[in-house]
């Protein structure tokens, strides 16, 4: 729908949103942001304890919102399909899918030989293949209901060499997810399905690595880490009617890190 006024252009009230990896960090911040603005939200995660805690916190904060948690390992096709089917049953249709669940961690690439490339396969499975499976399964439902918005949370690591950590698995997966975003945006435009990516830099979450914090901050022109709510704001924009003409975009939000490296 083409907007005719800015009055409600950024509204996500009543939209049905799935956020994978929504029990902590950026995922939880996006769930909070959408719920605050009146959306119905489901979060997924592998850890039942974290899921229960996140769900309870969101429901307490937003008692009038419809909020659910689905335990799932997004790398498993049966889990991914179960989430999509449960969501449609509980919420009716999918308006927004945010692919956020991810993992990092690496070593010198030669070292991957030692574990039979398990470290490589683990990250590619979660940060790329799982994104593709969830996108396809959600798109199948969106196609039948008139369209929707898919948002892939990638990383500025897809576009530059982040230092000093070695993480070829993570960076490669995120680069693949960026190009996948562009390909799916082109393929699915005819169905009214928009596909965009948010590529964050370093943000203040519980996943920070203390010994590297000062190094990363020194490489960031704004001089600070981002706040999770800033990613949530961008995700809300991409889920709203204000961004109806935006698809295939890779939106970098990293305090200028790429510019300085």
N, C-alpha and C positions, 0 to 999 in steps of 0.2 A: 504494500500500500504506500503510495507516494504521500509524504506529509504535505499539509497545506498551512500548518501553523506550528510554531515551536512550543506552544503551550503544553502539549502533552507528548511531544515528539520523543522524549527520552523515557517515557513511562514503560515499565515492565510489569505493571500491576496485573495480576491474574495470569501471567505467563507461566508455563510449566517447564521447569529447568532441571536437568540432570548434571551433576558435577562429579566427575570421577576423582578419586583421591581428595575428597572434600572434608576429611576429618581433621586436617591440620594445615598450617601454612597458608599459601595463597589460595588453595581450594576452599578452606574454611572461611577465609576472608571474602571470597566471591559468594559463597553460600549466604553469609551474613548480609552482604550488600544487596543481593537479590531479595532476600526475605524482608529486609528493612523496607524495601520499596514495594512490597505487596505481592511478590511472585510466590508461586508454589515450588518448593525445592526438594530434590532428593540428592543425597550425597552417597558416595560409595567408598569402600575401603576394605582392606584385607584384615585389619585388626578389629575384632569385635568390641574390645574394651574401649579403644579410641573412638570407634563409631558410636557406641552408646553414650559416651561422654559428650561428644560433639552434638549428637542429636538432642540430648537433654538440655545442653546449653542453649542451642538455637530455639528450641521449643519454649524454654523459660523466658528468653528474651523477646520472642515474637509469638505470643500465645494464640494469636488469631490467624497465623499462617499455617498452611498445610506443609509439613516437613517430614520426610521419611529418610531412613538409612537402609541401604542394602549392602550386606556383606558380600564381597566378590573379589576374585582375582581376575583382573581385566585381561590377563594374558591367556586365560582359558576361554575358548569359544563358547562353551556351555554356560559359563558364568556371565559372560558379556550378554549373551542372548537372554538369559534369565533376568538380568537387570532391565533390559529393554522391555521384555514382556510384562514384568511386574510393574514397571513404571506406567506403561499404557493402561494396564488394568486399574491401577490406583489413581492415576491422574487424568486419564482419558486420551491425551495426545501429548506429543513432544514438541515444544516450541523452540527450546534451546538445549543443545548438548555442549558441555564444556569438557573437552578431553584434557585432564590435568594430571592424572595419576602418573608418576614418573619416578625414576631412580637414577642416581649417578654413581660415582665411584669408579676409579680406574687405576691404572698403573702404566708404566712404560709398555708400549704396545708389544714389544718383544716378549714381555712377561706373560702375555695372554696364552702363550703356548703351554705354560706350566699347568693351567687348569683346563686344558682342552677347549679353550675359548669360551668357557662358561660365563666369564665376566662380560664378554662381548655379547653373547647370545641373550643373557639376562636383561641387559639394558636395551638392546634392540627390540626385544619382545615387548617390553613394557612401554618404552618411549616412542615406538614407531608402529609395530604390528598391532598392538592393542588399540592405538588411536584409529588405525584403519578399520579394524573390525567394528569398533563402537560406532564410527562414522557411518559405515555401510548399513549397519543394523538400524541406526536411528534414521538414516536417510530413507530407508524402505518405508518406515512409518510416516515420516514427514511428507514423502511423495504422495501418499494416500490422503493426507489431511491438508494439503495445500501449501506446504513449504515449511521453512524454519531456518534457524541459524545454528551453525556448528562453529565452535570456537576451539582451536587447538592451542594449548599453552606450550610454546616451544622455548626458545632461549636465544639470547644474543650470542651464545656460544656456537650457534649454527652459522653465524656470519663473521666471526672473528676467532682468533686464537686466544682464549682466556688463559691468563698466567697467574701463578706458576704451576698450577696443578696439571697433571696429565690425564686427559679424559677423552680419548679418541672415540670411545664407544658412545658416550653421551652426546658429544658434539656432532657426530655422524648421524645419530638417530634424530636429533633435533633438526639438522639440515634436511634430512629426508622428510621429516614431518612438514617442514616449510614448503618444500616442492609438492608434496602430496596435497597440501592445502590448496595450492594454485591449480593443480590438476583437477581436483574434485570440484573446485569452484566453477571451473569451465564445464565440466561434465554435467553438473547438477543444476546449473542456472535455469535450465528449461523447466525444472520442477519447482522453482521458487525457493530453492535451498541455497542459502549463502554460506560460504565457508571462508573463514578468516583465521589468522593466527596472531597471538600476542607473544612477543619475544622479550621476556623480561631480562634484566641484568641482575644485579645483586639487591636482594630485599631483606628487610629485617624479619626473619622468621626463626622458628626453633631449630632450623636446619643449618644455621650459621656454623662456620668452623673458626673458632676463636683465634687460632694462630695465623689465619690468613685474612682476617677481617681488615686489619690496617693496610695490608698490601692491596686488597681489592678497592678499598676506599680511596687510596692514593691514586689509583688509575681512573677514578670517576670524576669528571669535571665538576659536577655539582657538589662534590665533596661529602656526599652522604649516601647511605643505602636508601632504597625506596621503601615506602610503607605499603604493606599488603593492600590497604584500602585503595591505593592508587591503581593497582591492577584491577581491583574489583570495579572501580569506576569505568575503566576502559572496557571491561567485559560487559557491564551493563549497557554501555553505548552500543556495542556490537550485537546485543540481544534486543535492542529497541528499534522502533521504526525510523529513528533518526539516521540509522546506518543502512537503510534499505538498498541504497545504490552501491554499497561497498561489499565487494566479494573478491576473494583471491588476494587480499591485502596481508602483508606481514608487518605488524605494528610493533616497532621496537620501543621499549620503555626501560631505559638503562642509565639515565642520568648522563648520557653522552659518552659512556664507556667506549663504544665502538669508534667514536670520533677521535679518541685519544690513543688508540691502540692499533 
